[in-house]
Amino acid sequence: MLEMTSFSEVAILLMMAAGVGLIGLLLRQPLIVSFIAVGLLAGPSALDLVQSDAQIGLLSELGIALLLFLVGIKLDVKLVRSLGAVSVLTGLGQVGFTALFGFFIGLGLGLDAITSLYVAVAMTFSSTIIIVKLLSDKREIDALHGQIALGFLIVQDLVVVFAMIVLSAIGIGAADGGHGGGSVLSVMGSGLAMLVAVVLFVRYAANPLTERLAHAPELLVIFAIGLATIFAAAGDAVGLGKEVGGLMAGVALASTAYRETIAARLAPLRDFLLLFFFIALGATLDLSLLGTHMLGAMVFSLFVLIGNPLIVLAIMGALGYRKRTGFLAGLTVAQISEFSLIFVAMGVSLGHIADDALGLVTMVGLVTIAASTYMITFSHHLYALFEPLLGVFERKATPREPTEAGAHKAGGYRVILFGLGRFGTAIGLRLQRRGIAVLGVDFNPQAVRRWRGLGLEAEFGDATDPEFVAELPLSGARWVVSTVPIQPTGLSQEDARRTLIQSVRAAGFSGQVAAASHSAVDSAELFAAGADLVLEPFQDAADRAVDLLCGAPQAERTEIPEIQTEGRLAL
C-alpha cells in the first residue's frame, strides 16, 4: 500500500465510519458499536490503517474534553449537592465490592494473587465517555438515575486517578530508591487549587466576560473551547485527568446566561471529535492477545455485565431508592473502561503481571463495551422484563424518592400532564389560570422543582414506568397529556408516549389521552396507539396565528418564565 499522509488516513477513516455507520443504522444498531467496529477494522488486527496515532489521539482527547465540558456546563449545583453523598457511597461501594468479588473470581480461575488483584481493580472502572454519550443521546443525563450515574462515575474516575498515582509512585520509588509517596498529596493539592480557581472565576469573571464575548458569538464559542481544553490540559498535567478538568471548565460557565448557546453550538463538534475516540479505542484492541484466556474472559464479562449492576442496585436500594432508579443507574456500570486497559498495561510495564493478563482484560473490554451499549440503549425494555424479580432490592419505604401518595389534592386533578418543559409549562399555567387542577410529572428533578416554584403541583417520575403511572391519582382525571420529547430513532427504539398510553389504560384510566407530535405520520401512529387527541404545536400555533391575522380576538397572554434547554425545543 502507498504511504498515506495523516490527512488521507483521517479521510479514509471518516468514509469508513460513514459506511459502517450507515450499515449499522440500517440494522438499527447503536452508532457507538459501529464506530468501535471501524477502529477494529482499521486497527493492527485487520487492515492496519491507523498509523497517525498522535493525530487521532489528539482529536480523541479534544472530544473527551468537550464531552465532559458540556456535561459540566449543564450541571444543577443544587442537585449535585443533594446527590453528592449518594454518589460517593454508591461509587465507593461499587468499586469495593467489585474488586473484592473480582479478586476471588480470579483466584478461582487459577490466576495468581497479584494478577487477580490487578484484574479485579480493572473490573471496577466504567467508561465515563461511553456512558455519558449514551445517556445524552437518550436525553436521560438529566434524569435522576442519569445524575446519580454521573456522580458515581466521577467518583470512579477519582479512584482511577488514585490507583494510577499509586502505581506511578511504585515505579518512581523503584527508580529512585523508594521515594514517590508525595505524588498523592501533590495531586490532591493541585485538584483543590483548580477548584478554587473555578470558584473565583464564577464569582468574579464568568458573567461579565461572557457578556462581552457574546457580542461576537464565534468568539464566545472559541473561548468556550479554549477554556475546556486548557482546564483539561491542566487536569491532565496535575494527574486528575482530562475528564475532571473538562468537567470543571463546564462548571465554570454553568451559571452564565449563555450556557445554552454554548452547548448548542459545541454539540456537533463534540460528536465529530468523539468519533475519533471510539475509533482509537477500537484500534487499540489487539485481537492477537485474546486467545489465551477465553474462559476467564467470559466469566469476568458475565460478572461485569450482571454482577456490577446488581451491586449498584443493592446499594441504591439500601439507600432508599426505588428499584427502577437503581436498575437504570446500575446498567451504566456494566462495562469496563479504556482506563482498565491502561491500568493493566502499567502493571505489565512494571513487571508485576504477564502480557496475557492484558489480553484477558482486553477481551472483557471488547465484550462488555459492546453488550452494555445495547443494555443501556434498551434499558427500559430490560427493566420491564426483569421487574418482577427486583422486588428484593427495594425497601418498603423509599425516602430518597417519596411517592407523595398521600399528598394529592383532595378533589383530585382534572389533568395529569407528563413533560414539564416549555410546552408543558405553558399548558400547565393556562390550565391553572382557568381554575383547572393539574398535576405535572417529569423525570428531571430540576424541572419538577421549577414547576413547583411556579405554584403548580408536580411529582418526580418516569412516564415509561408502569408501576409509577399506576400509583398516580388517575381515577378523578379527565385527561392525561404527554408533552415529553420524541426520542431520536437512531438509538432508542422506545416511544415514551405510546408506553404511557398503554400504561394508563392498563391502570384502568377511562378518561382521554392527548400526546404531542411534530409530523402527520407521527400523529397517525399516535392515534393508532390509542390517543384521543394529538397536539401539533407548530400547526396549532400557525392556525392560531392565522385566526389573529384575520381579526379573531386575542386572548390575554400568559407570561412563561424563561426555561433553559439544551439548544433544542423542550416539550
BARO-188194 format. One record per residue: x, y, z of N, C-alpha, C, CB in turn; residue in one letter. Coordinates in pm, whole numbers, plus 50000, padded with zeros to 5 digits. Glycine has a CB too. Layout:
<recs>
XYZXYZXYZXYZA...
</recs>
This chain:
<recs>
500854988050000500005000050000500885012550000499045000150123M500505022749921501265035149918501235041850054500715044649811L502295048650087502365055650215501335066950216503795061150240E500555067450321499495077350330499905088750423498195070950379M499415100750391499595111950483498545110950593499485125550408T498735118550698497755118650808496395123250758498235127650922S496405133050666495135138050613494395127050538495385150050520F495115119550454494485108750378493955097950472495485102650278S494725095150577494305084950673493015088950743495405082650776E492945101550786491725106250852490555106150754491925120450909V490815109850628489735109950528489185095750509490255115550394A490075085750502489625071950485488845067350607490825062550461I489315070950726488605067150849487205073250853489405071350972L487095085750808485775092250808484825085250711485915107150769L485325081350595484475074350499484095060550551485185073250362M485055053650614484745040650675483685042250784486015034150733M483825052750865482855055050973481475057650915483295066951061A481415065450807480125068150744479505055450687480275078750634A480345047250618479825034950559479395024750661480865028850470G480255022050760479895012350864478735017650948481105009250955V478735030850974477635036751050476315035350978477915051351077G476325036950843475095035350765474585020950772475325039350618L475505011450762475114997350774474514994750912476324987950749I475175000151015474634998451150473285004951167475595004151251G473095016651104471805023551113470715015451046471905037551049L471025009550930470045001150861469694988850943470574997050723L470664983951019470424972351107469924976651244471704964151122L469684989751262469164995451387470114992551503467754989951418R471394994451478472404992551582472905006151631473594984051529Q473305007251759473845019851811475115023851737474135018651962P475285036851716476435041651640477745038851711476305056451615L477735038551844478965036051917479555022551877478715036352069I478715012351865479184999151825479794999751684478034988751829V479155007251596479665008551459481035015351459478685016351371S481185025651538482445033051539483565024751601482275046151616F483275017051705484295008151761484684997551658483795001551892I483694992751582483974983051476484904989051370482664978251411A484725002051340485635008751246487055008551301485175023251220V487195011151432488515010551493489144996851484488425014751636G488334986451505488854972751493489284969651351487794962751538L488464974051253488814971651113490084979151072487664975751022L490234991351124491384999451085492604996751171491035014051093A492424988751278493504986351373494484975751327492934982451503G495454972451414496534963151376496054948851353497594962951484P494864945451402494374931751387493684929451253493434928451498S493444940151175492744938651047493504946150937491274944051058A493014957850897493614964950784494864972850821492604974250724L495064975350948496244982550998496404996150928497514974150977D495305003650926495335016850861495735027950957493975020050802L495555025751086495795036351184497295037251211495015033651316V497935046851148499355049351168499595062851236500085048851034Q498685072151215498825085551273498255085651413498125096351185S498865077851501498335076551637498265089851710499185066751716D499295098151694499335110851767498215120051723500695117651747A497985120951591496945129951541495555125251581497045131051389Q495305112351566493995106951603493805107751754493845092351554I494875105251830494785106551975494465120652018496075102052039G495035130551948494755144551980493285147851957495635153851898L492745143751842491325146151814490445139151917490965141251672L490835127051955490095119552056490085126952189490695105752074S491225132152229491315139052358490525152152356492785141952392E490515159052243489675171052232488195167552247489915178152096L487785156452187486395151952202486035148852346486145139852116G486955142252417486715139052558486555151852639487875130452615I487455161552616487385174252689486065181352664488555183352649A485605181652538484345188452506483145180952563484205189952355L483185167652560482075159852613481865162952761482315144952594L482925162352840482795164952982482535179653010484045160453056L483035188452924482725202752937481225205252924483495210852831F480605198852825479165200752804478345194252914478745195252668L478875183752976478195178153093478265187953209478825164453134V479455193653231479625202953342478835215653325481065206353358G478665220453202478015233353181476525232953212478235237953038I475945220853217474525220053249474265212953382473795212753138K475315211653464475115205753596474275214953683476455202753664L473315209153755472505216353852473215215553986471045210453860D473755227054033474565226954154473775221954274475105241054183V472515225954284471685221454397471495206354394470315228354396K471315201054273471135186554262472435179254294470645182754121L473565184954252474845178754282475055178154433475985186554216V474675188954502474815188954647473965178054711474435202554704R472735176654662471835166854723472245152554691470415169254676S472935150354578473305136854537474755133554569473065135154390L475495143254625476915140954649477195128854736477515153054712G476505128054850476735116854942476335103654878475955118955073A475225103654805474775091454738475795086954635473405093754672V476315096354557477295092954454478555087054516477655105254371S479025093054627480235088154692480005074254748480685097754803V478885072354819478615059254878478435048554771477355059954967L477675051854667477455042054559478745039254484476375047154462T479495049754450480735047854375481765039754451481315061154339G482005043554576482995036254656482515022054688483295043754785L481205020754714480665007354741480794998154623479215008254781G480485003454503480614995154382482064991354356480045002754260Q482975000954371484394997954349484874987454448485245010854363V484504989054576484964979654679484444965554658484544984454814G483134964254637482544950854622482994944254492481014951654627F483094952054384483534946354256484964941354267483424956754144T485834949154331487224944954348487314932354434488044956154409A486514931754540486554920154630486114907454558485664922554753L484934908054496484414896254426485314892554307482974898754378F485784902854235486644900254120487944893454160486944913054048G488494897154276489734890954324489534875954347490204897854454F488434872254412488194858054439487834850454311487084856554543F487184857054216486924850554087488254847554017486014859553997I489174857154021490484854953961491224843354024491314867453971G491184842654157491834831354224491174818254184491774833154377L489834818354172489114806254133489444801753993487644808554145G489844811053908490204807653769491664803653756489914819553678L492374803453868493764799053864494784810053848493944789453756G494374822653852495334833553843496054835153977494624846853803L497294840053973497994842354098497414854754167499514844054074D497784857254291497174867754371497404881654311497734867254513A498614884554264498904897754208498104900254081500394899354180I498084890453992497304891753868495814893153899497534879653775T495324885153995493924886054035493594899954087493594875654141S494504905954163494274919354218494224929654107495364923054318L495164928954013495164938453901493874937253819496394936153811Y493504924953784492314922953702491054927353778492184908053659V490994924453907489834928253987489674943453992489954922654129A490774950654013490704965154014490304970553877492054971154058V490804964453771490434968653636488944966853610491234960753532A488324956853672486894954453653486014965253719486524940853709M486604973353808485804983253881485574996053801486464986754011T486354998453696486285011053623485285010053508487675014953569F484395019853498483445020553387483785032453299481985021553440S483375031853174483745042153078482805054253089483725036552935S483295064853151482505077153162482125082353025483285087853240T483055081652931482815087452798481645080452729484075086352711I481675067252726480625059752658479275061752727480975044752653I479265061252860478005062252933477385075952916478225059253081I478185086452931477655099952916477125102052775478735110352949V477845096752674477375098052536476035091052517478425092152439K475895078852568474645071452554473495078352627474805057252606L473725082552750472665089052827472295102552765473105091052973L473285109652711472975122352645472135120152520474275129752608S472485109852442471705106852322470265102952357472375095652243D470095095952468468745091952511468035102852590468825079452596K468725114252611468195125352689467845121052830466965131252621R468685112552887468475107953024469585112653118468375092853026E470485121053067471565125753153471025134853263472625133253071I469855141253240469245149953340468275142553430468535161353273D467975129953398467095121953484467805118653614466645109053411A467045114653715467645111753845468705100853833466565107553946L468375089853763469365079153752470575083653670468745066753688H470375092753574471495097953497472415106553582471005105853379G471835114953667472635123453754473405115253858471755133853822Q472735105153914473415096454011474555088853942472415086454075I474285083653822475325076353749476515085453720474755070653617A476235097853678477325107253652478125109653779476765120553597L477435110653892478135112854019479065101554055477135114754129G478575089054049479485078354090480515074953980478695065854126F480265078953857481305077553755482465087053782480725080053615L482135099153830483195108453868483995102853985482615122353904I483285096654082483985090154193484915079254139482975084154294V484415071354045485265060953983486495067153917484455053053879Q486315078253846487445084753780488495088953883486975096853699D488035093853998488985097754103489715085454158488265105254216L488985074154167489635061754211490675057354109488595050554233V490335058853980491295055653874492555064153890490665057953733V492335077153911493475086253928494335081654045492985100753949V493695078554157494425074354276495215061454249493455072354393F494545051754184495205038954158496415040754067494225028954094A496275049453965497385051553874498515059353941496915058853748M498135068554030499165075754104499955066054192498545086854191I499255056854255499925046854339500905038654256498895037654408V500435034054138501335026354051502515034654004500565020853930L502245047253968503335056053925504335058054038502795069653876S503795059854160504665061754275505525049354299503835064854400A504915037454277505685025054291506815024754189504765012654273I506485028654064507505028853961508595038953989506885031753827G508185050954037509165061254071510025056654189508465074654105I509345050454288510085045654404511095035154367509135040154507G510735026554273511685016254230512885022454161510995006154136A512655034054097513745040554023514625049254112513175048953912A514015055454218514815064754298515025060154441514175078154298D514825047154466515155042054598514035042554699516295049454651G512775042954653511655041854746510905054654773512135036554873G511245065654705510535078254726509515080154613511545090254730H508515087854638507445089954540506095090154605507465079354433G506035088154737504735088454805504105102054808504895083554944G504865112654777504285125954776503395128654657505365136154779G503325119454560502515121654440501045123254475502685110054344S500545115154567499125115754603498785129354661498765104654704V499575134054755499315146954818499445158254715500285149354935L500375156754623500545166954520499305168254432501755163854434S498745156754391497535157054307496345162754384497215142954256V496215158954510495115164254591495225179354605495105157654730M496415184254627496615198554638496325205754508498015201554683G496775199954398496515206054267495035206354235497275198454157S494335195454268492895195054245492175205654325492345181354280G492565207754450491955218054533492235231954474492485217254677L493445233954423493785246854362492925249454238495275247154323A492685239054156491825240754039490395244054080491845228253952M489905237654185488555240354234488435254754282488195230654347L489435259654353489425273554398489425282954278490645276454488V490205279554175490245287854054488865288553987491275282353955A488145277253984486795277153927485865286054008486245262753922V485925284954140485055293054226485325307954205485265289354375V486575311954199486925325954178486485330754041488425328054195L486645322153940486225325853804484715327953799486635314953703F483965318853860482505320053861482085332753936481855307653926V482765335454045482375346754131482665360254067483095345854264R483785361553999484215374853956484295376853805485525377654015Y484445366353727484755368353585483755362353487486085362753557A483075351553523482285343953426481225352453357481615332153493A480375359053435479265366653375479725378853295478315371153484N480565387753350480985399253268481775395253144481815408753352P482595384853156483395380653042482535375052930484435370353085L481625365952964480745360152860479795370652804479945348252918T479395380352885478545391252836479265399052726478135400652951E480535401652747481315409052648481565400452523482645413852708R481915387752545482215378952432480985375952348482815366052482L479795376452410478565372952338478265382652224477395372752435A478905394452222478705403752109479275397851980479365417252139H480185388451994480715381151878480555366251907482245384751849A479445360251866479155346251903480275336551868477885341751835P480945338951755482045329951719483165330551823482595333451580E483415342551874484455344151975484045337252106484745359152000L482765337652138482265330952259482505315952249480775333852280L482255310252132482455295852112483945292452121481885291451975V484785300752058486235298252064486725298852209487005308351977I486215308652284486595309752425486185297252502485965322152488F484975292352476484495280452547485375268352517483035277452509A485735266652389486615255552352487975257252420486785254752198I488485269552418489765272052482489735269252631490195286352458G488665273352698488545270852842488475255952870487295277952899L487695248552788487575234152808488925227252791486565228252709A489655231052689490925224252662492005228152762491405227252521T492035240852805493065244952900492835238553036493095260252913I491585237353078491295230453204491595215553192489825232653245F491255209653077491545195453056493055193153058490945190552922A493805202152994495255200752994495815202353136495895211152900A495285211953211495745213953348495415201753434495105226553409A494205196353418493835184353493494735172653461492405180653465G495065171353333495945160353292497365162453346495975159153139D497815175053347499175177953393499365175153541499515192353364A498325177653621498465175653766498045161553809497625185853841V497595153353715497275139553749495805136553769497985135853869G494935146653755493495144353772492855138553648492795157353809L493435140653533492895135553408492135146253331491995123753434G492065144453200491365154053115489875154653146491575150452968K489295143153187487855142853214487475152453326487405128753250E488195151653437487875160253551488135174853516488715156253674V489215177653443489495191353402488425196953312490815192053334G487995189353211486925193953123485635196353197486705184053012G485325187553293484115189253373484175202253453483925177253468L485315205253513485465217653590485275229853501486845218153657M485785229353377485615240553284484135242953256486365237953153A483375232253238481945233853215481235239853335481325220553181G481595235353455481005240853577481305255853587481545233453702V482485259953540482865274053548481935283053467484295275753499A481305277653362480385285553280478925281853302480725283853133L478655272753395477285267753413476335278353466477295256053507A476865288653532475985298853590475755310653496476565303853721S476335310453378476195321853287474905320953207477375322553192T474485332353154473245332753077473405326852937472755347053066A474625323952896474865319452759475245304652752475965327752696Y475015297352860475445283352861474705275052758475245277352999R473425278152734472665270252637473135273152495471165273352649E473475285652467474015289152336475335281852311474215304352323T476195281752413477475274852401477265259952379478335277252527I476365254052459476115239652447475585235952310475145235052555A474665244052258474055241052128475085241652016472915250852099A475995251452023476985253151916478095242851922477575266951921R478405237952041479505228452055479085213852039480155230252189L477795210952048477345197052042477765190051912475825196552055A477595196151793478035189151670479545186851667477625197051546P480325196551715481775194851720482155183551814482465207851762L481475182751928481715171752023481475158251957480825173252146R480345156851887480025144051825481055140251719478625144451763D481525150151644482525147351541483835142651604482775159951455F484305149551707485575146051769485495132751845486015157051864L484335129851904484205117251976484285105151884482895117052052L483975107351757484155096451660485575091051667483845101451516L486545099751681487945095451684488295088451816488875107351663F487575091951923487795084652047487405070052029486985090952163F486255067451971485795053751955486645046251852484315053551912F487085053251747487985046951651489305043351719488235056251530I489855052551797491105049951867490955038551966491595062551938A489795037952033489555027152128489555013752056488215029352202L488855012751944488825000251869490184996551814487835001151757G490955006751773492265004051714493264999151817492795016451646A493045002251944493994997852048493714983652096493945007352167T492584977952055492264964352097492994954452007490714961852093L494034948352060494864938951984494244924951995496344938852035D493614920551888492904907751892493844895851902492044906351769L495134897851875496074886651883496314882152026497394890351818S495944890552124496164887052264494974880152328496494899452342L493924877652251492664873552311492524858452334491544878252226L493374850352276493104835952275493484828252399493784830152164G494314833952487494884826052596493944824552716496154832352641T492974833352731492124833052850490644834052811492504844352947H490184826252716488804827352670487814824452782488564817752553M488014813652857487104810252966487104821153071487504796753029L488274825653111488354836453211487694849153163489784839253247G487874852253034487264864352979485744863452982487754866752836A485204851852951483754850352954483204851353097483354836952893M483914845353192483464846053332483504860453382484354836953422V484614867453358484704881253402483714890253328486134886553383F483454887453201482484895353127481094893953187482454891152979S480704881653220479394879553283479334886453420479094864453298L480464886053492480494892653623480274907753607481834889953693F480924913953508480774928353487479374931653436481834933453388V478864923653343477554926453283476404924153380477364917953159L476544914553470475454911153563475774915353706475164896053558I476994912253750477354914853889477444929553922478654908453919G478084937653838478214951953866476854958853879479024958653757N475914956953785474594963153803473884958553930473724960253683P474024945753965473374940854086473974947454211473504925654095L475284949654209475924956354324475374970454340477474956754305I475294978054231474754991654238473284991354278474924998854103V472524982054223471104980754256470914978054405470464969454174L471734969254461471624966054604471994978154690472534954154639A473064985254653473494996954731472435007954727474835002354678I471905010754609470915021454597469595017654664470665024854450M469255004754659468075000254732468225002254881467784985754702G469424999054933469685000955076469655015555114471024994855114A470015024555020470005038855048468615044955036470945045954954L467635037054990466265041954986465755046154850466135053255075G466385041454743465915044554609465035033154557467105046854514Y464155036754465463265026854406464075017554315462125033654328R463545005654296464264995554218464465000054074463514982354222K463565007854021463715012353883464915021753870462425019553836R465035031153961466165040353957467475032753974466025051154065T467505023354070468715015454092469075006953973468535006654212G468065001153907468324992653791468895000853676467034985653747F468265012253645468725020353532470115026153559467735031753504L470385030153683471715035053716472735023653714471715041853855A472325011853759473225000353763473694995953627472564988953832G472844997253526473244993053391474415001153338472074994153296L474605013253391475685021653340477065016553377475515035753391T477165007353474478495002153513478714988053458478635002053668V477944984253358478044970753303479094969653193476704966353249A480184977053207481304975753113482554980753183481044983652981Q483714977453130484954982853183485404994353094486054972053193I486375001753144486775014153080488055012352999486975025053184S488325022152914489625022652847490745024052950489675034352746E490415029853066491425031153172491775017553234490925040653280F490855007953222491164994553271492344988753194489934985353259S492334990853062493434985952979494734993153013493114987752829L494635006353036495825014153070496395009553204495505029253075I495485007053300495905003053434496654989653429494675001853527F496104980153357496764967053346498064968253268495824956753280V498074976553164499304978553087500404984353175499034987752967A500044992953270501044998253364501624987053450500415009153454M500744977753491501224966353569502174957653490500064958253616G501894956053360502794948253274504134955253261502164946053134V504104968453240505344975953223506204975953349505044990253182S505554975053465506294974453591506794960453623505424979453705L506384950553543506814936853565506034929453671508244936753601G504884934953711504074928453814503274916753759503134938653878H502814917853634501964907553575502444904853433500464911853575I501964893653375502384889553241501504895753133502354874253230A501964894853008501224900652895499844894652877502024898952767D499684881752910498384875552884497284881352972498464860452905D497634887853085496624894653166496024906353090497234899653299A496844913253011496334924152928495384918752821497494931852862L495714906952765494804900752669493474897152731495424888352610G493504892252855492264888952928491394901252946492594882753065L491984912152993491214924453018490734930452886492054934653096V491544929352781491124934452650489884927352600492254933052548T489854914152615488684906452573487454910252654488964891452587M487634911952784486504916252868486004929952824486914916553018V486944938852793486554952152747485764951652618487764960852728G486214943652524485524942652395484094937552412486294933352301L483944927052493482614921052513481694930452590482744907752588V482194936152700481314944052787480954957452727481964946152922T481874963852656481544976752594480444974952490482804983252529I480574964552407479554962052305478224958152369480014950952209A478254948652464477004943852523476314954652606477274931652611A477074962352684476454972452770475854983852690477474977952867S476384986352569475784996452483474334992852451476594998152354T474104980152421472734975552395471904975752523472744961452334Y472514972152635471784971852762471304985852801472674966052873M472154995952783471745009652816470745014752714472965018952822I470955011452587470035015752482468625010552506470535011052345T468504998052546467194991852567466914989752716467114978452492F467374999352799467274997852944465834996452992467915009653013S464915003952934463535003452980462874990152945462735014952921H463224984652830462714971552794463244960952890463094968052649H464524961952925465114952453019464464953553156466634954653030L464174965753198463524967353329462154960753329463404982353365Y461394962953222460064956753214460164941553219459344961253085A461244936053162461424921653158461774916053296462514917853058L462644923053369463144917853497462444923753620464614920453507F461544932953599460904939853713460304930353816459834948953662E459634919453777459064910553879460114904253972458284899453813P461374903853930462424897554011463184907354098463394890353921L462864920254087463684930454152463114935554283463874941954059L462014930054327461384935054449462284934354571460134927354476G463184924654576464074922954691465034934754705464854909954678V465234942454599466184953654602465514966854640466864955154468F464244966654676463534979054710462954978254850462434981854609E463264988054933462704988555067461224992055061463454998755153R460494988755168459064991955172458865006955162458414986555300K459725014455228459695029055217460905033455135459685035955358A460695042855043461795047754960461975062754989461505045354807T462655066055101462755080055141463465089055042463455080955271P464325083354957465015091554857464095095354741466235084154804R463025087754722462075090554614460665089354670462285080754494E460225098754748458885097954805457825098154696458655109354904P456865089354709455795088654608454725099254630455155074954609T454705105154753453725115454787452315110654763453985128054705E452075097854787450755092354759449675098954841450735077554785A450015103654961449005109855046448935124755030449265106555187G449745130554942449825145054931449025150454814451255149254918A448235142154747447485146754631446325155554676446975134854550H445935164454588444805173454614443555165354648444545182754492K442835169854749441685162254797440655159954687441035169454914A440435169954604439425168754499439945162054374438895182154464G441205157954376441785151554259442225161654155440805141954199G442695156654042443185165153934442405162053807444715163053911Y442035172453736441335170353609442305166753497440525182853571R443545171453510444555168853406445835164253474444815181653319V446425153453422447755149153463448655150653342447765134353518I449685158953356450495163053243451925157753259450495178353229L452385150153161453745144653160454635153153068453735129853114F455755157653122456695165653043456575180353079456445163752894G457495185453162457385198853216458405208453154457565198553366L458595207253025459455216552953458685229052915460035210052828G459105235852808458505248552770457025246952730459285254852654R456735237052647455355234952603454475230352718455315224852489F454965220752795454195215752909453925226553012454915204252973G454925234953039454735245853135453695255753086456065253053161T453725258952957452745268152900451325262552917453035270752752A451165249552891449845243452907449415243753054449855228852855I450345240153144450015239753286449585253153341451175234753364G450295263753306449955277153356448595281753303451035287253318L448295278653178446995282653122445845274753184446995280852969R446075261953212445045254053280444815259453421445445239153286L445895263053489445765268553624444995281653622447145270653688Q445245289953521444555302853511443055301053491445135311053395R442675289753429441245287053410440635279453526441035279253282R441405277553633440875270953751440825255853741439515275953779G441595250053649441615235553630442805229753707441705231753479I442535220253795443595214053875444435204953786442985205953994A445755207253786446655199553700447835194653784447155208153580V448215182153762449375176153826450435173753720449005162953900L451635179453739452715177553645453625166053686453515190353632G454195159153587455095147853611456295149153518454355134153590V457495147553574458695147653492459765139453562459185162253467D460715133953484461785125953545463075134053561462065113453461F462975147153538464085156353562463825163853693464275166353443N464615161253798464355167853927464345183053917465375163654029P465185188553831465235203053816463935208353756466425207153727Q463365201253659462095205453601460965204853702461745196753480A460965194553787459935193453892460055204953990460055179953966V461275208154030461495219054124461065232454063462985219654167R461365234653935460975246953868459455248253859461595247553727R458785237253827457325236953816456685240653950456835223053770W457205234654058456675237854190456915252454226457295228854296R458045257954180458335271954204457335281254138459715275254156G456635276554036455595284453968454235283054035455495280153823L454185275654148452935273954220452095262354170452135286454212G452675253554091451955241954039452395229354114452185240253886L451545219354115451865206954185452515197154087450595200854249E453515190154137454275181254049454805169454126455425188753981A455095158854052455735147054107456895143154018454725135354121E457935137754081459045132154006458695117753968460365132654089F458845114453841458565100853797458795099253648457135096953832G458825086953604459115083653465457845078953395460215072753455D457535085353282456335081853207456365067553154456135091353092A457555061553145457665047953093457655037453204458935046553012T457415041653328457385032453442455925028953473458085038753567D455425017353431454015013953454453645013653601453705000453393P454565009553686454285008853830454055022853887455455001953904E454875032453847454695046153893453385051953839455875054853850F453115049953710451895055353649450655050153721451835051853499V450675037353760449515031453826449265037653963449715016453841A450305043554027450145049654158449585063854152451465049754230E449515069654033449025083354020447505083954039449415089153882L446975095454079445515096954101444755097953969445225109354188P444695086853898444065086753765442545086453771444555074953687L441995081653881440555078953884439725091553864440175072354016S440175102953916439395115153902439795123753784439505123154026G440805119753710441305127853599440465125853474442775124553571A440295136753398439595135953271440575134753154438705148153252R441775140253172442775139953065444125135753120442875153652997W444835127753043446275125453062446945131052938446615110053085V447895140352958448535147352847450025144452849448255162552854V450595140852735452035138452723452655148852631452305124252670S453605156552686454385165752604455865162052611454175180452649T456155149452640457545145052655458245145752519457625130652713V459565148252519460295149052391460245135852316461755152952415P460325136852185460345125052100461775120352087459735127951960I462035107552118463395102352113463845100751968463495088952187Q465105103751938465615101151802465585086351771467065106551786P465285083051646465075068951611466355061051597464295068151483T467505067851588468745060551563469225052251681469805069951524G468865056351804469445049651920468395042352000470165059652008L467385049552043466415043552132465155040052055466085053052248S464715027852073463555023151998462245025352075463715008351965Q462325030952196461145032252279460515045952261461495029952425E459195046252242458435058552235457695060152367457455058552113D458125069652449457555071352582456055074552576458285082452657A455615080952469454205084552458453325072152442453985094052341R453765063052357452975050752338453005042152463453495042752218R454185041652527454275034152653453325039852757455715034252707T453245053252763452355059752859450895056452830452565074852857L450525056652703449135053252667448785039152713448915054452514I449695029852687449455015952730449375014852882450555006752678Q450235022452953450285021453099449025026953164451495028853152S448535038453117447345044253181446105035753153447125058853131V446045029853034444895021153006444965008453090444845017552855R446185003053106446344991053189446004994053335447784985753178A446205006553378445895010453516444435013453536446725022353555A443625012153433442185014253445441715028253417441755010453579G442555036653359442155050453329441115050553218443385058953288F439975056953245438875056953148438685070353080437605052953216S439555080153114439445093253052440095093652915440055103753140G440455105552872441035107452740442525110352750440335118752667Q443265106652644444715108152641445085117052522445425094352631V445935127052550446455135752445447965134752443446005150452467A448545135852324450005134952311450475144852206450445120552274A451695150052225452265159652131452995152652018453225169252203A452945158851900453575153051781454105164351695452575144251700S455045161051606455605171151516455445167451370457045173351547H454755156851339454575153151199453255145851181455755144451149S452745146151058451475139651028451595124451044451015143050886A452725118851002452935104351015452935100251161454245099950948V453645108051242453715105251385452335106451449454705114651453D451565116351406450215118251460449335106151429449585130951403S449435101151307448635089451270449005077451356448815086151121A450285075751383450735064451465450235065851609452285063451462E450195078151660449695080251796448195077251806449975094551842L447445081451704446015078151703445835062951699445305084851582F446655056251619446555041651611446925035151744447465036351500A447815041651822448215036151951447195038452060449525042051993A446165046552031445105048552129444935062652179445335039952242G445655072452121445495086252164444145091652118446635095052109A443485099352206442215105552170442405119152104441345107152293D443535125652134443825138752077445325139752056443305150352170L445735145151940447155147351913447375162251899447615139651785V448295167451980448645181551976449835183351883448965186952119L449685192151786450795195451696451155210051719450405192651545E452135212951806452395226751849452605236451734453605226951936P453375232551634453645241851525452395244251439454795236551437F451665233551410450445235051331449385242951408449895221451290Q449245239651537448245246651618448585261351632448125240151757D449895264351649450315278351659450065285651528451785279151698A450315278851415450075285151285448585288051266450585276051171A447715278451305446265280751294445845292851377445485268251339D446375293851499446015305051587446545318151530446565302751729R447745317851471448305329951412447435334851297449735327251363A446955325651214446075329451103444775335451155445775317351012V444215329351261442985334851321443205349251367442525326151440D444335351851432444635365351480444805375051363445885365251566L445485370551257445675379151141444365382251071446635372651044L443395373151084442095375151020441105382351110441515361750978C441585387251225440715395451308440115388751428439645400651228G440485376451461439935369951580440435377151705440335354851583A439615377851810440045384651934441235377551997438885385452035P442175385552050443375380052110443145377752258444585389352088Q443415365352302443235362052443444355368452526443225346752464A444085369952656445095375352746446315366052748444525377152890E447505371952733448715364052723449205359952862449805371952651R449615347352871450215342252995451725342152979449675328053030T452405349853063453855350653054454485337653106454395362753133E455365331953028456055319553065457475322953108456055309352947I457865319553232459245322053274460225315053182459465317353419P461395321153166462415315553077462825301653126463645324753070E462795292053036463175278253068464365274752982462005268253044I465465271553046466685268452972466635254152922467905270553059Q467055252552797467105239252737468465237252675465995237452632T468685225552618469975222252559470015226152412470265207252574E469605238652382469695243152245468635237152155471035240052190G467615230952212466555224952131465225227652201466775209452111R464155226552126462835228352186462555217052283461755229052077L462225220652408461895210452508460395210052524462585213452645A459795198952490458345197852500457935194752642457815187152405L
</recs>
